[in-house]
Amino acid sequence: MRPVILKGEKISLAVLLREDLKKSWEWFNDRSTVKYLFNSACTPERRAIH
């Protein structure tokens, strides 16, 4: 399975295949992905502080 991003506040990470490892670094370093991960892990109150 490849990593899957669910649009919205929650993120689902599927199991990575060995062939996907190189591309996974690009995927994890994508700014929009990091933003979704941060927003889903952080409460709205805490986001307001930063």
N, CA, C and O atoms as a MOPAC input file, in Angstrom:
PM7 MOZYME 1SCF
protein

 N      0.84200 1    -1.18800 1     0.00000 1
 C      0.00000 1     0.00000 1     0.00000 1
 C      0.88100 1     1.24300 1     0.00000 1
 O      2.00600 1     1.22300 1     0.50000 1
 N      0.36600 1     2.29800 1    -0.55400 1
 C      1.08400 1     3.57000 1    -0.56800 1
 C      0.49100 1     4.48200 1     0.51300 1
 O     -0.64000 1     4.27300 1     0.95300 1
 N      1.26800 1     5.50400 1     0.94300 1
 C      0.71400 1     6.42900 1     1.93300 1
 C     -0.50900 1     7.14200 1     1.37600 1
 O     -0.54100 1     7.51200 1     0.20200 1
 N     -1.49700 1     7.32900 1     2.20800 1
 C     -2.74500 1     7.93700 1     1.77700 1
 C     -3.03300 1     9.14200 1     2.66700 1
 O     -3.00000 1     9.03500 1     3.89300 1
 N     -3.31400 1    10.27800 1     2.05500 1
 C     -3.70400 1    11.45700 1     2.82500 1
 C     -5.20800 1    11.61300 1     2.70100 1
 O     -5.75100 1    11.67000 1     1.59800 1
 N     -5.87000 1    11.68000 1     3.83700 1
 C     -7.29600 1    11.95100 1     3.83700 1
 C     -7.46800 1    13.45100 1     4.01000 1
 O     -6.94700 1    14.02300 1     4.96800 1
 N     -8.17200 1    14.08200 1     3.12400 1
 C     -8.36100 1    15.52800 1     3.20600 1
 C     -9.14900 1    15.86500 1     4.46900 1
 O    -10.06000 1    15.13700 1     4.86500 1
 N     -8.79000 1    16.95300 1     5.07500 1
 C     -9.44500 1    17.35700 1     6.30900 1
 C     -8.44200 1    17.40200 1     7.44500 1
 O     -7.26000 1    17.66100 1     7.22100 1
 N     -8.90300 1    17.15300 1     8.66200 1
 C     -8.03400 1    17.28800 1     9.82000 1
 C     -7.29200 1    16.01500 1    10.17700 1
 O     -6.30800 1    16.07600 1    10.91400 1
 N     -7.72700 1    14.86400 1     9.68200 1
 C     -7.08000 1    13.61500 1    10.06600 1
 C     -6.24900 1    13.05400 1     8.92900 1
 O     -6.60000 1    13.19100 1     7.75700 1
 N     -5.14800 1    12.42300 1     9.28800 1
 C     -4.22200 1    11.84400 1     8.32300 1
 C     -4.14700 1    10.34600 1     8.55900 1
 O     -4.07500 1     9.89800 1     9.70300 1
 N     -4.16400 1     9.58100 1     7.49900 1
 C     -3.99300 1     8.13700 1     7.59300 1
 C     -2.73600 1     7.76100 1     6.82900 1
 O     -2.60800 1     8.06700 1     5.64400 1
 N     -1.79800 1     7.09100 1     7.51300 1
 C     -0.57200 1     6.65700 1     6.84900 1
 C     -0.64700 1     5.15400 1     6.63200 1
 O     -0.72100 1     4.38500 1     7.59100 1
 N     -0.62700 1     4.73900 1     5.38300 1
 C     -0.65200 1     3.31400 1     5.06700 1
 C      0.76800 1     2.75200 1     5.13900 1
 O      1.73300 1     3.51100 1     5.23300 1
 N      0.89300 1     1.44300 1     5.09500 1
 C      2.19900 1     0.79100 1     5.12500 1
 C      2.95700 1     1.11200 1     3.84300 1
 O      2.39000 1     1.08100 1     2.75100 1
 N      4.24900 1     1.42200 1     3.98600 1
 C      5.08200 1     1.73700 1     2.82500 1
 C      5.74500 1     0.48100 1     2.27700 1
 O      6.23400 1    -0.35400 1     3.03800 1
 N      5.75800 1     0.35500 1     0.98000 1
 C      6.50100 1    -0.72400 1     0.34400 1
 C      7.95900 1    -0.31400 1     0.20400 1
 O      8.27400 1     0.87500 1     0.17500 1
 N      8.83200 1    -1.28000 1     0.11900 1
 C     10.26200 1    -0.99000 1    -0.02900 1
 C     10.51600 1    -0.09200 1    -1.24400 1
 O     11.38100 1     0.78300 1    -1.20100 1
 N      9.76200 1    -0.31200 1    -2.32700 1
 C      9.93900 1     0.49400 1    -3.53900 1
 C      9.53000 1     1.95200 1    -3.31800 1
 O      9.95300 1     2.83300 1    -4.06600 1
 N      8.72500 1     2.20400 1    -2.31500 1
 C      8.22400 1     3.55400 1    -2.06600 1
 C      9.13100 1     4.37500 1    -1.15300 1
 O      8.87900 1     5.56300 1    -0.95100 1
 N     10.17900 1     3.77000 1    -0.60000 1
 C     10.98300 1     4.47100 1     0.39900 1
 C     11.60400 1     5.76200 1    -0.12300 1
 O     11.58300 1     6.77500 1     0.57600 1
 N     12.15900 1     5.74700 1    -1.34100 1
 C     12.76100 1     6.97000 1    -1.88900 1
 C     11.72700 1     8.07900 1    -2.03000 1
 O     11.97400 1     9.22400 1    -1.64900 1
 N     10.58400 1     7.73600 1    -2.57100 1
 C      9.54500 1     8.74500 1    -2.77900 1
 C      8.92000 1     9.17900 1    -1.46400 1
 O      8.38600 1    10.28400 1    -1.36600 1
 N      8.97900 1     8.31700 1    -0.44700 1
 C      8.36800 1     8.67900 1     0.83200 1
 C      9.04600 1     9.89800 1     1.44400 1
 O      8.39200 1    10.68900 1     2.12400 1
 N     10.36200 1    10.06300 1     1.21300 1
 C     11.05200 1    11.24300 1     1.74300 1
 C     10.49900 1    12.50900 1     1.10000 1
 O     10.30300 1    13.51500 1     1.78300 1
 N     10.24700 1    12.46900 1    -0.20100 1
 C      9.64800 1    13.62200 1    -0.87100 1
 C      8.25600 1    13.87600 1    -0.31700 1
 O      7.86100 1    15.02200 1    -0.10400 1
 N      7.51300 1    12.79200 1    -0.08600 1
 C      6.14900 1    12.89900 1     0.43000 1
 C      6.14700 1    13.50400 1     1.82500 1
 O      5.36700 1    14.41400 1     2.10600 1
 N      7.02000 1    13.00400 1     2.70900 1
 C      7.06900 1    13.51300 1     4.07900 1
 C      7.57900 1    14.94300 1     4.13900 1
 O      7.20000 1    15.69300 1     5.03900 1
 N      8.43500 1    15.33800 1     3.19700 1
 C      8.99400 1    16.68200 1     3.20200 1
 C      8.11300 1    17.70400 1     2.49400 1
 O      8.43000 1    18.89300 1     2.47500 1
 N      7.01500 1    17.24800 1     1.91700 1
 C      6.09100 1    18.16000 1     1.24800 1
 C      5.45700 1    19.08900 1     2.28500 1
 O      4.92800 1    18.62100 1     3.29400 1
 N      5.50800 1    20.38600 1     2.04500 1
 C      5.01700 1    21.34500 1     3.04000 1
 C      3.53800 1    21.15300 1     3.37000 1
 O      3.15200 1    21.29000 1     4.53100 1
 N      2.71600 1    20.84600 1     2.39300 1
 C      1.29200 1    20.67400 1     2.66600 1
 C      1.04800 1    19.45000 1     3.54100 1
 O      0.14900 1    19.46100 1     4.38200 1
 N      1.84000 1    18.39500 1     3.35100 1
 C      1.70100 1    17.20300 1     4.18600 1
 C      2.08400 1    17.52000 1     5.62100 1
 O      1.38600 1    17.12700 1     6.55600 1
 N      3.19400 1    18.23100 1     5.79800 1
 C      3.62700 1    18.61100 1     7.14400 1
 C      2.56100 1    19.46800 1     7.81100 1
 O      2.28600 1    19.30300 1     8.99900 1
 N      1.96400 1    20.37500 1     7.06000 1
 C      0.91300 1    21.24200 1     7.60300 1
 C     -0.28500 1    20.41600 1     8.07100 1
 O     -0.80800 1    20.65300 1     9.16000 1
 N     -0.72900 1    19.44300 1     7.25600 1
 C     -1.84700 1    18.58600 1     7.64900 1
 C     -1.51100 1    17.76600 1     8.88500 1
 O     -2.34100 1    17.62700 1     9.78300 1
 N     -0.28400 1    17.21500 1     8.93800 1
 C      0.11600 1    16.42400 1    10.10000 1
 C      0.13400 1    17.28200 1    11.35500 1
 O     -0.34600 1    16.86000 1    12.40700 1
 N      0.68900 1    18.48900 1    11.24800 1
 C      0.74900 1    19.39000 1    12.39600 1
 C     -0.65000 1    19.76400 1    12.85500 1
 O     -0.94600 1    19.72600 1    14.05000 1
 N     -1.50900 1    20.12400 1    11.91700 1
 C     -2.86600 1    20.54200 1    12.26400 1
 C     -3.67800 1    19.41300 1    12.87200 1
 O     -4.50100 1    19.66200 1    13.75300 1
 N     -3.47000 1    18.17700 1    12.42900 1
 C     -4.24500 1    17.06600 1    12.97100 1
 C     -3.74200 1    16.65600 1    14.35000 1
 O     -4.49400 1    16.08200 1    15.13700 1
 N     -2.46700 1    16.94700 1    14.65200 1
 C     -1.89700 1    16.55700 1    15.94000 1
 C     -2.03300 1    17.65300 1    16.99200 1
 O     -1.86200 1    17.38600 1    18.18200 1
 N     -2.33000 1    18.85400 1    16.58300 1
 C     -2.32900 1    20.00200 1    17.48300 1
 C     -3.75400 1    20.52100 1    17.66400 1
 O     -4.52100 1    20.60400 1    16.70500 1
 N     -4.09700 1    20.86700 1    18.90200 1
 C     -5.43300 1    21.39100 1    19.17200 1
 C     -5.55100 1    22.81700 1    18.63900 1
 O     -4.53900 1    23.50400 1    18.49600 1
 N     -6.76400 1    23.27300 1    18.34500 1
 C     -6.94100 1    24.64600 1    17.84500 1
 C     -6.39900 1    25.69700 1    18.82100 1
 O     -5.86200 1    26.72000 1    18.39700 1
 N     -6.54100 1    25.44300 1    20.13400 1
 C     -6.04600 1    26.39600 1    21.12700 1
 C     -4.52600 1    26.52600 1    21.04100 1
 O     -3.98400 1    27.62900 1    21.11800 1
 N     -3.85500 1    25.40800 1    20.88400 1
 C     -2.39100 1    25.43400 1    20.81100 1
 C     -1.92500 1    26.08200 1    19.49900 1
 O     -0.92900 1    26.80500 1    19.48200 1
 N     -2.65300 1    25.81900 1    18.39700 1
 C     -2.30600 1    26.43800 1    17.11800 1
 C     -2.40900 1    27.95700 1    17.20200 1
 O     -1.62900 1    28.66600 1    16.56600 1
 N     -3.37200 1    28.46700 1    17.98800 1
 C     -3.56700 1    29.90700 1    18.12400 1
 C     -2.37000 1    30.56200 1    18.81200 1
 O     -2.07900 1    31.73200 1    18.56700 1
 N     -1.67800 1    29.81500 1    19.66800 1
 C     -0.50600 1    30.33700 1    20.38000 1
 C      0.63900 1    30.56100 1    19.41000 1
 O      1.36200 1    31.55200 1    19.51700 1
 N      0.80800 1    29.64900 1    18.46300 1
 C      1.93300 1    29.72400 1    17.52500 1
 C      1.48000 1    30.49200 1    16.33400 1
 O      2.25400 1    30.69100 1    15.39700 1

